Amino acid sequence: MNGFDAQWLLLCVMFVTAFGLWRFLRIAAPLGLMDRPNHRSQHVRETPVGAGIVSAITFAIGLWLTGSVTEYAVLPLQTFSVLVVGLAVVGLLDDRFHLPSTPRLLAYFIACGCLVYLGLPNMSMGLALGLIVFFTWHVNAYNFMDGLDGLAVTQALVVASGMLLVTHFTPEVSTELPWICALLIAALIPLWVINWPPARVFMGDSGAVSMGLSLAIVAVVALRESLILFVVWWILMAPFLCDASATLLIRLMQGKAPHIAHREHAYQRLARRSGSALTVNLALLAVHLVWQFPLVLAALYSPQKAWIPVILAPIPTLMVVAHLQRSA
């Protein structure tokens, strides 16, 4: 795929996503895909939900077409595209019919198992199982963190853009990783525009779980390239994963059921205190700018000491979680 063809494909992905979202806004209500405010909601009016399936499908189409090109044949991108669409469909069914948590978690586990098995075939069984569990939690955590206008899409765009920039300055990286990041950015930008606060549409579980898996694909491809690129991915993902993980651990310590929906994540508490989803989105971008990205640069500059940025990456999020818990 030459540069001209690649640019056209990215533009087509953006255009088709925008058109698909426009159509989704018109069919959401007849399909029963409307989110009605409840005691956990941050919004006050009915809003179409499930629009994330549009971005998931266009991203998957881009992966499928890329997988048909011989120079991208190292990875089973067509199979990855099927996994993304599969989880998006599971999420859409949950958006519409509110599926039980057990079959959803099983679907996440199977999808992540296929991803690790196909993407990292030479990894030992113990490490592979650990990664499968980690990515299953990652997908589920991403779903937990999708409860505020724009936040989950903003995080995904930051991670994909950060990884794309890193690969641009790492010439030994193969073409798969930057291209997958570029495809994900193209598929998410139209959704980000209409999901930015105040959101006109919610991406729903269909978007959150497929987005979580898409970012897991980025992580697996990064790990195939080098451990330091996976470290970069972890640093960029730290704000989301640490909020979800720390909140879950606190709830477990308090004897609360882990699968019951709640409003105790740090981003939810911040939104209630500030009264603005926009403020929380801007705070997330600020954390990335002043903390996560400098740590990425430190890890790249001194790979032998990359464990230091890895340890430092969660600190701002954990400090916010601790402060909000004390003042609750």
Secondary structure by P-SEA (a helix, b strand, c coil): ccaaaaaaaaaaaaaaaaaaaaaaaaaccccccbbbbccccccccccccccaaaaaaaaaaaaaaaaacccccccaaaaaaaaaaaaaaaaaaaacccccaaaaaaaaaaaaaaaaaaacccccaaaaaaaaaaaaaaaaaaaaaccccaaaaaaaaaaaaaaaaaaaacccccaaaaaaaaaaaaacaaaaaaacccccccccaaaaaaaaaaaaaaaaaaaaacaaaaaaaaaaaaaaaaaaaaaaaaaaaacccccccccccaaaaaaaaaccaaaaaaaaaaaaaccaaaaaaaaaaccccaaaaaaacaaaaaaaaaaaaaac
